Amino acid sequence: MTEKNILSSEAFANVSIEFPIQFDLKIIYLTAEAQNLESELASLLAALSIPCSLIQGISTPGKKYGKLGARVTIASQDMMDSLYAGVAKLPGVKFAL
């Protein structure tokens, strides 16, 4: 595979996600701006009716960034889109995968 294919969406042109799917949502956030991120994420998941079996995070005192993970089960593409749109709006979130 060439570098061009790796960096372009062409590499995933024929790939589809089969729902439902369970995965670990990973969030990187600014610790100073996300004091209640765990509870805000739990509220978002509940509002979207997304089952979550585990939420855990790591935030070291004095560090700029923390990480939070949640094991979620997503039933549809619309639900996945809503999840990532909602996570992007949470205070302090810099990245979600």
Backbone bond lengths (Angstrom), bond angles and torsions (degrees), N, CA, C in turn:
res aa  C-N    CA-C-N  psi(-1)  N-CA   C-N-CA  omega(-1)  CA-C   N-CA-C  phi
1 M - - - 1.452 - - 1.524 107.95 -
2 T 1.302 116.93 132.81 1.455 120.36 -179.55 1.520 110.09 -81.63
3 E 1.325 114.45 163.96 1.471 118.81 178.25 1.518 110.39 -60.46
4 K 1.329 117.60 -37.67 1.457 121.14 179.48 1.533 110.53 -57.68
5 N 1.322 117.23 -44.49 1.462 120.46 -179.57 1.521 112.47 -67.05
6 I 1.307 117.30 -35.60 1.458 120.79 179.68 1.521 110.84 -66.61
7 L 1.320 116.91 -38.54 1.457 121.17 -174.65 1.521 113.87 -87.78
8 S 1.314 118.64 -9.69 1.455 120.28 -177.59 1.528 111.03 -105.37
9 S 1.314 114.71 164.29 1.462 119.46 177.85 1.525 111.48 -72.94
10 E 1.328 118.00 -11.70 1.458 121.37 178.27 1.533 111.24 -58.73
11 A 1.309 116.61 -30.83 1.465 120.35 -178.89 1.525 111.70 -63.78
12 F 1.333 117.52 -22.11 1.456 121.82 -177.57 1.532 112.14 -115.19
13 A 1.321 117.13 17.32 1.470 121.38 -174.50 1.526 113.01 -58.77
14 N 1.305 118.91 -37.12 1.463 121.34 -176.68 1.526 113.09 -106.35
15 V 1.319 116.75 18.60 1.461 121.64 -178.45 1.525 108.79 -98.40
16 S 1.323 115.98 135.81 1.464 119.78 175.25 1.520 108.74 -132.66
17 I 1.306 116.07 155.12 1.454 122.31 178.49 1.520 107.93 -97.95
18 E 1.315 116.08 132.21 1.461 120.57 176.64 1.525 108.75 -96.31
19 F 1.327 115.44 123.89 1.457 121.66 -179.31 1.515 109.56 -102.29
20 P 1.328 118.80 150.48 1.473 126.32 0.43 1.532 110.72 -73.50
21 I 1.329 113.79 156.05 1.459 120.72 179.50 1.526 108.77 -135.38
22 Q 1.321 115.77 139.59 1.466 120.76 176.07 1.525 107.93 -112.58
23 F 1.323 116.59 134.05 1.457 120.99 178.17 1.526 109.95 -155.42
24 D 1.311 115.02 168.47 1.460 121.24 177.56 1.519 108.94 -94.94
25 L 1.320 115.73 110.12 1.454 122.27 174.45 1.518 107.53 -72.19
26 K 1.320 117.89 130.40 1.465 122.61 -179.95 1.520 108.76 -116.09
27 I 1.328 116.15 132.56 1.462 121.45 -179.16 1.526 109.02 -128.52
28 I 1.327 116.22 132.09 1.462 123.12 172.23 1.527 106.10 -108.48
29 Y 1.330 116.50 132.63 1.462 119.60 -174.16 1.521 111.45 -142.80
30 L 1.337 114.92 161.00 1.462 122.22 174.08 1.523 108.03 -82.47
31 T 1.318 117.35 120.93 1.464 120.75 -175.13 1.525 112.10 -62.85
32 A 1.325 117.68 -35.01 1.464 120.61 -177.83 1.528 112.48 -68.26
33 E 1.328 117.31 -24.63 1.464 120.93 -175.57 1.528 113.69 -103.98
34 A 1.318 117.61 -4.75 1.463 120.15 -172.35 1.523 111.43 -128.08
35 Q 1.310 116.70 55.83 1.465 121.61 -177.51 1.526 113.25 -62.02
36 N 1.333 117.53 -32.75 1.474 122.03 -176.00 1.516 112.52 -118.07
37 L 1.321 117.05 29.99 1.457 120.45 -173.24 1.523 112.99 -59.42
38 E 1.317 117.76 -40.83 1.461 120.07 -177.73 1.529 111.08 -61.11
39 S 1.314 117.70 -46.45 1.469 119.88 179.77 1.527 111.32 -71.03
40 E 1.334 117.50 -34.14 1.471 119.93 177.50 1.526 110.98 -67.18
41 L 1.325 117.20 -38.31 1.459 120.69 176.60 1.529 110.08 -65.91
42 A 1.316 117.29 -43.70 1.471 120.78 178.11 1.530 110.60 -59.29
43 S 1.327 117.14 -40.79 1.469 121.08 178.20 1.527 111.47 -65.48
44 L 1.319 116.65 -41.21 1.461 121.09 178.00 1.522 111.01 -62.13
45 L 1.328 116.26 -46.54 1.464 120.47 179.77 1.529 110.81 -61.18
46 A 1.322 116.98 -41.66 1.466 120.90 178.45 1.533 110.90 -64.95
47 A 1.328 116.96 -42.07 1.462 120.96 -179.87 1.529 111.89 -63.96
48 L 1.331 116.68 -31.98 1.461 121.65 179.77 1.531 112.40 -91.69
49 S 1.335 116.70 1.15 1.476 123.08 -177.59 1.523 111.78 56.49
50 I 1.328 115.57 42.72 1.456 121.79 178.35 1.517 108.63 -100.23
51 P 1.321 117.70 116.71 1.468 120.55 177.41 1.527 110.82 -63.57
52 C 1.316 115.13 137.30 1.462 121.46 179.77 1.521 107.87 -137.33
53 S 1.328 115.92 122.93 1.457 119.05 -177.20 1.521 112.88 -96.32
54 L 1.337 117.55 -10.88 1.455 119.53 -175.94 1.518 109.79 -162.27
55 I 1.330 117.06 132.19 1.464 121.94 169.47 1.516 105.97 -129.48
56 Q 1.324 116.03 125.34 1.463 119.16 176.81 1.515 109.33 -149.05
57 G 1.319 115.13 150.09 1.450 119.30 -178.18 1.508 113.03 -140.31
58 I 1.315 113.33 166.12 1.459 121.05 176.22 1.517 107.61 -130.13
59 S 1.302 115.97 121.64 1.451 121.85 176.59 1.523 107.35 -140.57
60 T 1.316 115.85 112.53 1.451 121.13 -179.31 1.522 109.09 -90.04
61 P 1.327 118.31 129.10 1.469 120.62 179.16 1.531 111.16 -53.56
62 G 1.309 115.19 134.72 1.455 120.90 178.26 1.519 114.41 87.73
63 K 1.322 118.07 -7.81 1.462 121.37 179.23 1.525 110.10 -90.02
64 K 1.316 115.50 148.04 1.460 121.41 -178.00 1.529 112.03 -73.24
65 Y 1.337 116.30 -37.27 1.462 120.69 -175.50 1.527 112.06 -116.82
66 G 1.321 114.65 151.03 1.457 121.61 173.41 1.513 108.38 -129.97
67 K 1.335 116.52 169.78 1.459 119.55 176.19 1.515 109.21 -132.44
68 L 1.306 114.50 146.28 1.452 122.61 -177.65 1.522 107.75 -135.75
69 G 1.300 116.43 138.20 1.462 120.99 178.15 1.511 110.63 -126.86
70 A 1.321 115.81 150.12 1.458 121.91 177.56 1.516 108.65 -143.87
71 R 1.332 117.57 127.82 1.463 121.94 176.40 1.526 107.55 -86.02
72 V 1.322 116.00 111.47 1.459 121.88 -173.62 1.523 110.73 -119.11
73 T 1.328 114.77 157.35 1.460 121.99 173.31 1.524 107.13 -121.48
74 I 1.328 115.29 121.09 1.459 122.24 -175.23 1.527 108.61 -109.88
75 A 1.337 116.33 130.29 1.455 121.41 -174.79 1.527 114.15 -92.66
76 S 1.346 117.75 -20.01 1.464 118.97 -175.51 1.527 110.65 -157.61
77 Q 1.321 115.46 166.03 1.463 120.58 176.75 1.522 110.58 -63.02
78 D 1.337 117.46 -40.16 1.470 120.61 178.27 1.525 111.31 -60.08
79 M 1.330 116.21 -40.97 1.459 120.49 178.48 1.536 110.17 -64.83
80 M 1.325 117.42 -41.11 1.459 120.87 179.09 1.526 110.42 -63.93
81 D 1.334 116.44 -43.70 1.463 120.57 178.54 1.527 110.84 -61.30
82 S 1.324 117.15 -42.48 1.468 121.61 179.01 1.526 111.18 -64.89
83 L 1.323 116.57 -39.17 1.462 120.50 178.63 1.519 110.91 -60.92
84 Y 1.323 117.45 -52.47 1.462 119.93 -177.41 1.528 112.03 -66.70
85 A 1.338 117.63 -34.34 1.469 120.47 176.01 1.529 110.18 -64.97
86 G 1.327 116.69 -41.63 1.465 120.62 178.85 1.512 112.71 -68.05
87 V 1.326 117.32 -42.06 1.468 121.26 178.90 1.526 110.31 -62.45
88 A 1.322 117.28 -39.22 1.464 121.46 -179.92 1.530 112.11 -61.41
89 K 1.319 117.24 -26.22 1.471 121.66 -178.88 1.526 113.11 -86.94
90 L 1.335 118.45 -10.51 1.465 120.76 -179.40 1.531 109.94 -69.92
91 P 1.336 117.69 140.36 1.458 121.37 -177.88 1.529 112.62 -59.89
92 G 1.315 115.23 132.37 1.454 121.55 173.94 1.510 115.73 86.38
93 V 1.327 118.67 -9.54 1.457 120.52 -178.06 1.523 109.97 -69.65
94 K 1.336 115.83 127.97 1.454 121.39 178.71 1.522 111.99 -107.09
95 F 1.341 116.32 -29.34 1.457 120.00 -174.24 1.517 109.28 -158.39
96 A 1.327 116.36 140.66 1.467 121.23 174.60 1.511 108.67 -137.64
97 L 1.321 114.59 138.62 1.467 120.29 -179.97 1.513 109.31 -133.24
